Amino acid sequence: MTARFLACCAVAAVAASPLQAEVRIEKNIPYLGGDRKELADLYLPAEAKPGEKRPGVVIIHGGGWVGGVRDAKREINIGTTLAENGYVGLSIDYMLQTKEGPKIWPQNVHDCKTAVRWLRAHAEKYQIDVEHIGVIGGSAGGHLAAMVGVTGAKDGLDPTGPYGEQSCAVQAVIDMYGPMADSLKRIQTLVDPKNPKAEELTRQITPLSHLDKNDPPVLILHGTADTTVDVKDSEVFAEALTKAGVVNELVIIPDAPHTFHLQPKQRDLRPVVLGFFDKYLRHPSQRPMAL
């Protein structure tokens, strides 16, 4: 259905308006383990009731697969919004493609899937509902969020570890103006055309290759003033999801540019995002009566 409309952790408190809950942030979590330099920040509601289980959401930054950081303005906005509303948000760094280095695909999506596993592996400590995990990302992060949602072990894209005993599956996906990685320029960012497996990898890197009716619901957000990723990418994605039988919603924001967060001047998107996650990541008894 488509519609247009840690290492050590530093703990910080984010001040909130009188109508908002306070948020705790645990910074610099080495969620990938080993000697990986990429870290994560965990956004938590300030208080939790004993025995309460909160949905978890992985937040994936953009940057054309070659740049970006977990604590950019958009990611802070998303993480804070989620924690203020009872979610546990994990905003991650992941391996970036360097200009001169070897192609790192699919390590970037492996890192994103490991973040999902990290939430499940630490569910008891942070009171996370392991049955209700979501993912959200903007731009290249939107592409990676979609890939996390629509791929699994059958696609050969689940990493062996760490936390290999945990599932990589998510129950809801939000793609904010993500490129579908099906243009030549984008493909060659991720795939070496001289690679003997280039044809296979080219098919593998786009969500459009992996859709089936068992995929989780997807919300797509895109602005009409986006000059980096054409809105057509999101329209094509929504059409493909519908054809595959995947529940989805496409929300087009008139005059919104690329890289907007949840509160662009054109429209407050927090009710849309929270409404979607509440619908698919909360038990009925936990859902708010009104946004």
KEBAKE-51804 format. One line per 8 residues: number of its first residue (from 1); for each residue x, y, z of N, C-alpha, C. Coordinates in steps of 0.001 Angstrom, whole numbers, plus 500000, padded with zeros to 6 digits. Layout:
<sites>
NUM = X Y Z X Y Z X Y Z | ...
</sites>
This chain:
<sites>
1 = 500859 498814 500000 500000 500000 500000 500890 501229 500000 | 500784 502047 498975 501654 503205 498844 500827 504479 498920 | 501254 505454 499680 500580 506748 499783 501584 507841 499501 | 501185 508876 498778 502057 510033 498548 501846 510986 499704 | 501578 511341 500116 501379 512332 501152 502442 512207 501769 | 532329 501958 525744 532162 501358 525795 533567 500746 525683 | 536378 499313 525536 536349 500767 525590 535273 501284 526486 | 535242 502649 526681 534456 503286 527713 533270 503983 527087
9 = 532239 504103 527868 531067 504836 527433 530938 506086 528278 | 530871 507217 527633 530581 508455 528336 529076 508630 528345 | 528507 508870 529500 527062 508989 529620 526694 510460 529708 | 525820 510902 528829 525419 512304 528793 523918 512413 528928 | 523458 513504 529483 522023 513782 529570 521698 514923 528641 | 520619 514763 527864 520177 515796 526939 518984 516514 527554 | 519103 517822 527697 517991 518581 528261 516807 518547 527317 | 515612 518527 527880 514405 518450 527069 513451 519563 527474
17 = 512511 519852 526597 511476 520819 526920 510575 520224 527984 | 509734 521053 528643 508871 520528 529688 507948 519415 529219 | 507664 519354 527916 506767 518334 527401 507502 517091 526935 | 508816 517065 527058 509600 515944 526576 510323 515258 527728 | 510560 513978 527564 511310 513235 528567 512801 513484 528384 | 513536 513368 529471 514983 513487 529384 515566 512259 528688 | 516691 512442 528030 517337 511370 527276 518743 511144 527820 | 519123 509892 527934 520502 509550 528283 521217 509074 527029
25 = 522489 509411 526911 523294 508943 525779 524551 508273 526301 | 524765 507035 525895 526027 506351 526162 526844 506417 524877 | 527982 507073 524955 528762 507366 523751 529941 506407 523595 | 530398 506302 522341 531650 505610 522002 531632 504130 522358 | 530550 503469 522002 530419 502037 522255 531107 501261 521128 | 532044 500372 521447 532729 499569 520415 531879 498362 520000 | 530779 498644 519306 529781 497612 519047 530279 496522 518091 | 531324 496814 517319 531856 495829 516375 532924 494945 517007
33 = 533383 495329 518179 534385 494527 518878 535735 494540 518181 | 536630 493716 518704 537946 493564 518093 538698 494869 518001 | 539358 495065 516866 540174 496273 516699 539503 497292 515782 | 538195 497177 515588 537488 498110 514713 537409 499480 515358 | 537639 500516 514574 537626 501892 515082 536220 502493 515102 | 535293 501914 514338 533945 502463 514254 533199 502226 515574 | 532485 503259 516023 531814 503211 517316 530326 503513 517154 | 529615 503476 518272 528179 503759 518266 527820 504592 519486
41 = 526717 505326 519373 526135 506056 520492 524747 505497 520758 | 524450 505258 522019 523172 504664 522412 522292 505722 523063 | 521095 505913 522512 520126 506884 523024 519073 506132 523820 | 518904 506534 525084 518030 505812 526000 517047 506746 526681 | 515807 506302 526892 514927 507067 527780 515584 507173 529149 | 515392 508289 529822 516066 508518 531097 515658 507501 532151 | 514419 507029 532086 513934 506087 533080 513220 504929 532397 | 513254 503791 533053 512531 502624 532547 511852 501928 533722
49 = 510627 501508 533518 509910 500776 534550 510498 499382 534684 | 510536 498831 535885 511040 497466 536060 510290 496482 535161 | 511047 495696 534420 510445 494696 533546 509951 495216 532217 | 509985 496531 532018 509524 497118 530757 510485 496782 529627 | 509949 496428 528467 510756 496162 527286 510484 497254 526254 | 511565 497883 525782 511428 498962 524809 511893 498504 523428 | 511225 498934 522357 511718 498612 521018 513083 499263 520778 | 513897 498634 519969 515197 499179 519591 515211 499594 518136
57 = 516009 500610 517818 516128 501083 516439 517588 501386 516143 | 518119 500833 515058 519455 501171 514573 519343 502381 513657 | 520212 503370 513882 520221 504617 513110 521486 504639 512255 | 521324 504764 510932 522451 504652 510007 522655 505983 509278 | 523816 506572 509438 524097 507879 508828 524298 507774 507312 | 524210 508931 506651 524465 509004 505215 525884 509456 504931 | 526110 509851 503663 527433 510302 503250 527948 509621 502006 | 527035 509117 501195 527444 508524 499923 528306 507290 500055
65 = 528213 506599 501176 529006 505405 501505 530483 505716 501721 | 530865 506995 501577 532284 507363 501691 532547 508333 502850 | 531502 508850 503473 531672 509814 504550 530526 509730 505532 | 530489 510697 506455 529423 510753 507443 529856 510203 508794 | 529120 510610 509828 529421 510178 511194 528125 509912 511951 | 528245 509151 512998 527078 508726 513775 526438 509861 514564 | 527200 510930 514853 526692 511999 515704 526534 513314 514941 | 526149 513218 513680 525795 514407 512901 524422 514912 513354
73 = 524070 516109 512908 522841 516755 513366 521614 515874 513140 | 521499 515291 511961 520331 514457 511653 520246 513260 512587 | 521381 512598 512817 521381 511384 513633 521088 511702 515107 | 521594 512840 515587 521266 513263 516953 519765 513548 517064 | 519219 514224 516050 517788 514528 516035 516958 513246 516079 | 517339 512268 515278 516587 511009 515240 516732 510257 516557 | 517960 510120 517049 518183 509376 518281 517467 509995 519467 | 517522 511326 519562 516858 512014 520661 515344 511856 520576
81 = 514802 512020 519375 513360 511857 519183 512903 510465 519592 | 513646 509448 519185 513268 508081 519532 513305 507854 521040 | 514387 508278 521695 514521 508050 523131 513481 508828 523923 | 513150 510027 523477 512108 510811 524140 510764 510103 524111 | 510603 509209 523159 509325 508523 522973 509391 507034 523305 | 510366 506665 524135 510382 505321 524693 511122 504272 523904 | 511907 504683 522919 512698 503747 522126 514159 503775 522582 | 514865 502703 522288 516311 502658 522456 516927 502776 521067
89 = 517677 503845 520826 518268 504072 519504 519776 503880 519528 | 520295 503143 518558 521743 502916 518435 522216 503555 517132 | 522911 504691 517239 523430 505391 516061 524865 504948 515825 | 525149 504474 514615 526410 503778 514372 527287 504457 513322 | 528593 504317 513516 529547 504435 512422 529617 503073 511742 | 530088 503043 510512 530300 501776 509815 531457 501976 508853 | 531990 500900 508307 533146 501026 507418 532777 501843 506187 | 533620 502830 505868 533407 503701 504722 534318 503315 503569
97 = 533828 503559 502374 534630 503334 501183 535626 504480 501021 | 536889 504161 500854 537894 505193 500601 538135 505323 499110 | 538615 506501 498706 538777 506784 497284 539781 505859 496620 | 540895 505632 497273 541960 504845 496656 542005 503403 497126 | 541286 503097 498197 541364 501763 498778 540543 500732 498028 | 540668 499469 498406 539873 498407 497784 538401 498560 498130 | 537549 498000 497311 536115 498074 497557 535773 497269 498811 | 534988 497895 499690 534723 497260 500980 533354 496573 501035
105 = 532513 496758 500029 531224 496065 500024 531440 494559 500132 | 530694 493819 500978 529521 494265 501737 529801 494562 503219 | 531033 494970 503559 531347 495178 504973 530474 496255 505598 | 530095 497276 504819 529248 498328 505399 527887 497785 505835 | 527272 496965 505005 525984 496401 505403 526174 495341 506495 | 527294 494639 506489 527594 493711 507588 527628 494453 508916 | 528245 495633 508928 528325 496406 510164 526927 496813 510639 | 526089 497217 509716 524727 497610 510081 523949 496430 510656
113 = 524123 495271 510080 523448 494081 510599 524007 493672 511960 | 525302 493887 512165 525889 493595 513468 525303 494502 514542 | 524973 495736 514176 524341 496650 515128 522988 496106 515597 | 522230 495504 514684 520961 494874 515065 521231 493750 516054 | 522231 492949 515766 522590 491858 516674 523045 492386 518031 | 523779 493505 518031 524265 494082 519288 523086 494440 520189 | 522050 495031 519620 520876 495370 520410 520274 494124 521039 | 520173 493057 520288 519603 491828 520840 520522 491210 521897
121 = 521826 491255 521649 522773 490680 522603 522789 491438 523925 | 522398 492719 523900 522412 493553 525110 520998 493903 525554 | 520053 493077 525158 518646 493364 525443 518347 493382 526933 | 518915 492461 527683 518612 492412 529116 519112 493667 529823 | 520322 494084 529505 520900 495264 530155 520098 496522 529877 | 519642 496682 528635 518981 497919 528242 517468 497774 528095 | 516917 496636 528525 515471 496392 528496 514901 496575 527087 | 515520 495890 526138 515120 495975 524731 514234 494796 524366
129 = 513192 495055 523634 512292 494021 523132 512920 493408 521880 | 513464 492209 522013 514206 491594 520897 513306 491223 519729 | 512000 491173 519957 511063 490831 518883 510668 492052 518062 | 511101 493229 518510 510681 494459 517831 511863 495409 517687 | 512610 495197 516605 513781 496006 516272 513535 496661 514912 | 513844 497939 514811 513692 498651 513546 515010 499243 513090 | 514978 499862 511916 516166 500510 511367 515724 501738 510595 | 516519 502810 510701 516234 504047 509979 517552 504628 509488
137 = 517536 505188 508282 518749 505795 507748 518420 506835 506707 | 519349 507796 506542 519170 508850 505557 520202 508776 504454 | 519761 508977 503210 520636 508968 502035 521308 507595 501898 | 522645 507536 501878 523291 506217 501808 522864 505354 502976 | 522582 505992 504126 522055 505250 505266 520672 504699 505007 | 519889 505394 504171 518591 504874 503770 518728 503628 502924 | 519696 503652 502009 519986 502461 501211 520386 501302 502105 | 521297 501553 503059 521755 500479 503943 520638 499997 504856
145 = 519790 500916 505318 518646 500511 506136 517732 499579 505345 | 517477 499934 504092 516650 499077 503243 517302 497711 503049 | 518619 497707 502849 519322 496436 502667 519237 495559 503915 | 519348 496166 505088 519192 495405 506328 517806 494769 506372 | 516801 495545 505956 515434 495059 506045 515077 493966 505065 | 515599 494039 503849 515111 493134 502795 516075 491995 502475 | 517184 491894 503193 518115 490788 502946 518308 489959 504197 | 518682 488704 503972 518931 487792 505078 519965 486765 504704
153 = 520019 485703 505479 521018 484661 505258 520930 484090 503848 | 519728 483995 503301 519543 483434 501966 520221 484268 500891 | 520464 485536 501183 521090 486439 500218 522603 486507 500390 | 523126 485789 501366 524562 485775 501603 525102 487065 502186 | 524237 487855 502832 524661 489152 503345 524611 489252 504868 | 524329 488157 505556 524431 488169 507015 525860 487838 507401 | 526509 488689 508226 527890 488399 508632 527947 487182 509544 | 529106 486563 509607 529272 485409 510492 529357 485835 511952
161 = 529853 487023 512209 529974 487512 513579 530424 488953 513548 | 530508 489609 514701 530252 489051 516035 528765 488908 516346 | 528482 488279 517473 527116 488002 517914 526364 487157 516893 | 527081 486217 516290 526492 485403 515237 525319 484565 515684 | 525153 484392 516984 524014 483621 517492 522720 484432 517472 | 522841 485749 517250 521670 486629 517232 521167 486855 515809 | 519872 487116 515697 519263 487387 514397 519578 488800 513926 | 519724 488956 512610 519891 490271 511981 518555 490861 511531
169 = 517473 490122 511695 516189 490545 511143 515633 491758 511869 | 514964 492635 511127 514266 493778 511698 512790 493686 511335 | 511991 494406 512119 510541 494330 511943 509941 495586 511315 | 510761 496603 511073 510285 497827 510412 511480 498585 509867 | 511300 499241 508719 512368 499978 508033 511881 501373 507668 | 512713 502389 507954 512438 503728 507435 513625 504156 506579 | 513336 504410 505326 514323 504853 504329 514061 506308 504024 | 515016 507164 504401 514902 508594 504112 515755 508916 502883
177 = 515091 509131 501767 515709 509536 500503 516963 508745 500158 | 516881 507431 500302 518033 506581 499999 518172 506285 498515 | 519388 506307 497985 519609 505898 496594 519491 504393 496469 | 518946 503945 495379 518757 502501 495207 520017 501785 494736 | 521107 502532 494547 522394 501943 494143 522265 501142 492856 | 521475 501683 491911 521315 500980 490646 521762 501812 489451 | 522412 502951 489716 522996 503721 488621 524473 503361 488500 | 525050 503564 487323 526441 503183 487085 527384 503878 488060
185 = 527173 505183 488278 528060 505930 489168 528025 505357 490581 | 526842 505066 491066 526724 504540 492423 527253 503117 492505 | 526976 502331 491506 527486 500960 491492 528999 500961 491578 | 529643 501845 490814 531105 501838 490777 531726 502425 492037 | 530908 503114 492862 531398 503503 494184 531607 502267 495045 | 530763 501272 494854 530763 500097 495720 531379 498856 495077 | 531418 498822 493768 531858 497600 493064 532932 497948 492039 | 534017 497218 492050 535068 497352 491049 534620 496667 489764
193 = 534482 497410 488659 534006 496782 487419 534941 495697 486901 | 536192 495678 487392 537143 494648 486974 537045 493391 487821 | 536272 493445 488862 536096 492281 489722 535398 491168 488933 | 535928 489945 488948 535272 488846 488218 533817 488625 488646 | 533482 489052 489861 532126 488885 490359 531329 490184 490258 | 531769 491107 489415 531134 492430 489332 529647 492333 489005 | 529281 491454 488097 527868 491338 487716 527026 490875 488898 | 527519 489877 489608 526804 489374 490778 526706 490449 491868
201 = 527808 491177 492102 527823 492200 493133 526932 493379 492765 | 526875 493711 491473 526018 494793 491011 524556 494482 491318 | 524164 493249 491107 522800 492835 491453 522599 492849 492971 | 523629 492481 493690 523506 492314 495136 523323 493629 495881 | 523913 494724 495388 523960 495949 496189 522669 496758 496188 | 521702 496446 495348 520475 497229 495338 519340 496477 496023 | 518576 497163 496871 517420 496506 497497 516431 495947 496492 | 516391 496517 495309 515426 496078 494306 515607 494616 493902
209 = 516782 494052 494186 517062 492661 493816 516575 491647 494843 | 516114 492106 495984 515918 491184 497104 514500 491155 497655 | 513557 491800 497027 512240 491977 497631 511387 490715 497573 | 510692 490435 498667 509664 489381 498661 508634 489712 499726 | 507531 489001 499703 506385 489343 500557 506665 489195 502041 | 507766 488546 502411 508095 488370 503820 508914 489528 504398 | 509236 490507 503573 510019 491640 504052 509187 492487 505021 | 509850 493173 505957 509127 493999 506933 508537 495249 506283
217 = 507574 495878 506932 506997 497130 506407 508065 498207 506232 | 507881 499028 505204 508850 500070 504867 508142 501413 504736 | 508683 502424 505412 508251 503805 505230 509352 504542 504481 | 508995 505249 503414 509955 505991 502596 509607 507476 502673 | 510616 508294 502966 510449 509745 503024 511358 510393 501986 | 510819 511341 501217 511646 511992 500188 511090 513375 499892 | 511978 514322 499618 511578 515688 499302 511652 515982 497820 | 510772 516845 497348 510734 517155 495920 511882 518066 495492
225 = 512548 518730 496450 513664 519619 496109 515014 518923 496246 | 515008 517617 496343 516246 516843 496477 516971 516820 495138 | 518181 517386 495095 518984 517388 493869 520138 516396 493952 | 520223 515637 495044 521276 514618 495210 520762 513237 494843 | 519622 512883 495371 518954 511622 495024 517574 511981 494498 | 517334 511672 493246 516059 512038 492634 514917 511305 493332 | 513798 512004 493492 512637 511400 494129 512175 510148 493386 | 512563 510023 492145 512199 508845 491357 512746 507570 491989
233 = 513905 507651 492642 514451 506474 493320 513449 505914 494323 | 512868 506798 495100 511907 506362 496112 510597 505897 495484 | 510181 506536 494418 508964 506097 493730 509138 504704 493150 | 510301 504460 492545 510586 503132 491987 510632 502084 493100 | 511265 502440 494226 511351 501521 495353 509959 501182 495881 | 509122 502190 496060 507767 501956 496558 506968 501068 495605 | 507095 501331 494315 506385 500513 493323 506850 499062 493375 | 508165 498871 493531 508707 497506 493590 508253 496797 494863
241 = 508214 497522 495975 507729 496936 497230 506273 496505 497095 | 505456 497363 496519 504041 497040 496329 503885 495814 495442 | 504638 495761 494365 504570 494616 493447 504965 493326 494141 | 505914 493414 495072 506378 492225 495792 505460 491846 496945 | 504480 492685 497228 503552 492387 498314 504029 492847 499679 | 504951 493823 499695 505494 494343 500951 504695 495580 501362 | 504248 495631 502603 503542 496795 503122 504485 497989 503095 | 504047 499091 502516 504914 500259 502431 504098 501531 502312
249 = 504752 502631 502655 504152 503949 502501 505221 504911 502001 | 504889 505678 501002 505782 506693 500451 505221 508064 500798 | 505996 508848 501535 505581 510190 501910 506496 511185 501192 | 505923 511964 500297 506657 512976 499547 506453 514326 500227 | 507559 515007 500537 507482 516295 501224 507790 517405 500223 | 506797 518191 499826 507026 519267 498853 508100 520238 499342 | 509027 520549 498439 510075 521557 498654 511149 521153 499654 | 511111 519938 500169 512160 519508 501106 513392 519082 500320
257 = 514591 519502 500747 515831 519149 500057 516389 517826 500566 | 517588 517500 500138 518287 516319 500633 518749 516578 502067 | 518978 515502 502800 519572 515495 504156 518676 516050 505259 | 517369 516218 505048 516538 516721 506143 516452 515698 507280 | 516226 516220 508506 516004 515339 509645 514496 515247 509893 | 514087 514938 511119 512668 514686 511362 511841 515951 511551 | 512521 517112 511564 511800 518365 511736 512221 519408 510701 | 512111 519067 509409 512418 520094 508404 511368 521190 508467
265 = 511729 522356 507948 510794 523487 508024 509520 523232 507223 | 509601 522339 506249 508437 522076 505394 507337 521300 506132 | 507759 520416 507095 506765 519572 507763 507411 518857 508929 | 506725 518799 510055 507207 518024 511192 506910 516550 510921 | 507974 515776 510738 507814 514371 510371 507832 513434 511575 | 507965 513973 512768 507995 513109 513944 506710 512293 514105 | 505528 512870 513912 504328 512042 514019 504281 510910 512995 | 504798 511165 511799 504808 510133 510757 505748 508991 511146
273 = 506961 509350 511556 507973 508344 511897 507582 507573 513149 | 507173 508295 514194 506788 507628 515433 505521 506802 515249 | 504591 507307 514448 503379 506537 514179 503683 505226 513477 | 504609 505271 512525 504999 504056 511807 505684 503072 512749 | 506691 503539 513502 507379 502639 514425 506440 502138 515526 | 505579 503006 516033 504631 502552 517055 503747 501429 516527 | 503336 501553 515281 502435 500553 514699 503100 499194 514572 | 504372 499182 514192 505017 497912 513879 506013 497421 514930
281 = 506392 498279 515874 507384 497871 516858 506867 497837 518292 | 505651 498244 518504 505094 498197 519858 503936 497203 519920 | 503801 496531 521055 502612 495734 521290 501422 496678 521386 | 500236 496223 521001 499066 497109 521031 498870 497823 522365 | 499147 497143 523470 498950 497743 524790 499946 498865 525071 | 501045 498918 524314 502067 499922 524537 501915 501149 523648 | 501040 501061 522662 500937 502155 521711 500221 503340 522332 | 500737 504554 522064 500066 505739 522605 498697 505912 521996
289 = 497802 506517 522753 496451 506750 522239 496443 507747 521087 | 497347 508717 521155 497422 509732 520096 498816 510279 520062 | 499255 510701 518865 500592 511290 518728 500562 512753 519155
</sites>
